Structures are given as structure tokens and as C-alpha cells.
Amino acid sequence: MPFNSLLSEKTARLTGAQQRALKYITENYEDAVFLTASSLSRRIGISKATIVRLAQALGFHGFRGMQRMLGSQSGGNYRFAVFSSRGLLPLSASG
């Protein structure tokens, strides 16, 4: 199911903080796909738990599942391979 379809179905049930997080993610899509839940929460000014709960409220098991869907729908077909303090980094083309 496309990410936008999830949003239209479940947005009304999100808390205010979850809606803020979702707004940030949708407006900063290309950056958000590479951030950890902790990094994303710091940028938005909410707790890491809120990011995880947002993902769960949208039907994912956790943040990584939501992040994978974002990456696969971003047009870049990102394959996540490296986890660092800067977040998930895509494999290089040769990688």
C-alpha cells in the first residue's frame, strides 16, 4: 500500500506530536529516509518514542519498517546497508 494511502486512512487518529512528526517527514522526505528515529526526533523536538509510535500507528512494526517503505517509494530505490551515527546510508552503486 502506498505511503500516501496510509496517511489518508490513519492521520485523524494521530496525536498532535505524531502529526508534527508526519508533517516534517512528508516535507523533508529525502532527508528523513536516512535519519535514525533519534536524529529525526531531535530535529522535530519530540521524543524518539513518538517517532516509533507514529510508525506503529501507521501499521508498521516500528520505525525501520516505515523508513524502508519511504525509501522504496522515494524514487531512488534505496537499499539500506550502513548504519552510522548519521543514520542509514545507502549502498553505493558499486556496492
N, C-alpha and C positions, 0 to 999 in steps of 0.2 A: 504494500500500500504506500503510495507517495506520501512524503512528509507533510505536504500541504493538506492532504485529506485528513491526516491525523489531527492537524491543528483545527480544522473547521469542526471536527467532531468533539473535541475534548477541551477546547480553550475555555469554555464557560465554567468549567469545574476547577480551574486552576486558582491558586491563591494569588494575592497581589504580587508577592515576591516571585512566584513562578511565572506570572505573566511578564514581569520586568525582565526575567532571565530569557524568556522566549522571545521577547521583543529584541533584546540585544543579539541573541543568536541569529534571528532572521535578518537583522540589519547588518550583521557582521559575519555573515555566513562563511566566507572564505577563510577568515581568521579563526572562527570558533571551531571549525572542524579539526584544527591542530592543537587546541588548548586542552590541558587537563581540566578536570572538574574543579580542582583547587584554583588554578590560574583563572579560569572563567569566573568563578565565584568572587575572586578578588577584584577583577575588572568591573564586575557589576555591583559589588558591595553587598553581597548576600552570602549566606553560608554554603559550604560545599554540600551539605545535606539537602539544601533546597534544590540544587542542580540535579542531584541524584533523584530526589522525589519528583522533579519535573519529568525526568526521563521515564520514571515508573508510571506517572500519571498519564503519559502519552502511550503507555503499553509496552515499554521496553523493560528488560530485567535490570538495567542500570544505565549509567552514562555512556559506557563504551558501546553498547548496542545502538543508542541514539546517535552517537558520533559516527559509527560505521555507516548508518543509513544516510546521514548528512554527507559524508564523504562520497558515497556511491552515487548520490544524486546531484553532486556539485558540478558535474560535467567533467571533472578531472579523473574520475575513476581511481581515486586514491587507494593505494594498498598500504596499510599502516604496518610499519616494520620496526621502527626505532622509538623507544620510549625514553624521553630525556626530561630534564628539569624544564625544558621549554615546551613540553607536550609531545604529542605523537608526530613523528616526522615521516613523510612518505619515502618509499624506496626510490632510489634514483632510477632513471630509465634503464640503466645497465644492470640495476640491482637485483 
